[in-house]
């Protein structure tokens, strides 16, 4: 583990994200574990792709749950499931949804 002054590892996604104090560090959607609820912070694709993602409901501040992560990713937003490619998931920057206790209680354990 690499230590930085006033920084620590945050157990979110695959563990590659870091945060400082109460700040939540953003990661690509492709780094999130299945079953985790996250909030979209930024879309980093070309303007046309960003517009299309927003039209489908994947817009900034939208909460989504990553249901399945294989060749493509299956996300749930509202009452809809949406399949996206790994490449698109890399361009969607998300942050964990944290409850009042400071942990991500919205993560579902895999059986």
QUIMOSUL-V215896 format. One record per residue. SS is DSSP state (hx for helix, st for strand, lp for the rest). OMEGA is omega as a letter, one per 20 degrees, with the letter a starting at -180 (999 if undefined). BURIAL is b if it has 16 or more other ideal C-beta (glycine too) atoms within 10 Angstrom, else e. Layout:
# QUIMOSUL-V215896
[[SS	OMEGA	BURIAL] [SS	OMEGA	BURIAL]]
This chain:
# QUIMOSUL-V215896
[[lp	r	e] [lp	r	e] [lp	r	e] [lp	r	e] [lp	r	e] [lp	r	e] [lp	r	e] [st	r	e] [st	r	e] [lp	a	b] [lp	a	e] [lp	r	b] [lp	a	b] [lp	r	e] [lp	a	e] [lp	a	e] [lp	r	b] [st	r	b] [st	r	b] [lp	a	e] [lp	r	e] [lp	r	e] [lp	r	e] [lp	a	b] [lp	a	b] [lp	r	b] [st	r	b] [st	r	b] [hx	a	b] [hx	r	b] [hx	a	b] [lp	r	b] [lp	r	b] [lp	r	e] [lp	a	e] [lp	r	b] [st	a	b] [st	r	b] [st	r	b] [st	r	b] [st	a	e] [st	r	e] [st	a	b] [lp	r	e] [lp	r	e] [lp	a	e] [hx	a	e] [hx	r	e] [hx	r	e] [hx	r	b] [hx	r	e] [hx	r	e] [hx	r	b] [hx	r	e] [hx	r	e] [lp	r	e] [lp	r	e] [lp	a	b] [lp	a	e] [lp	r	e] [lp	r	e] [lp	r	b] [st	r	e] [st	r	b] [st	r	b] [st	a	b] [st	a	b] [st	a	e] [st	r	b] [lp	r	e] [lp	r	e] [st	r	e] [st	r	b] [st	a	e] [st	r	b] [st	r	e] [st	a	b] [lp	r	e] [lp	a	e] [st	r	e] [st	a	e] [st	r	b] [st	r	e] [st	a	b] [st	r	e] [hx	a	e] [hx	r	e] [hx	r	b] [hx	r	b] [hx	a	e] [lp	r	b] [st	a	b] [st	a	b] [st	r	b] [st	a	b] [st	r	b] [lp	a	b] [lp	r	b] [lp	a	e] [lp	a	e] [lp	r	e] [lp	r	e] [lp	a	e] [lp	a	b] [lp	a	e] [lp	r	e] [lp	a	b] [lp	r	e] [lp	r	e] [lp	a	e] [lp	999	e]]
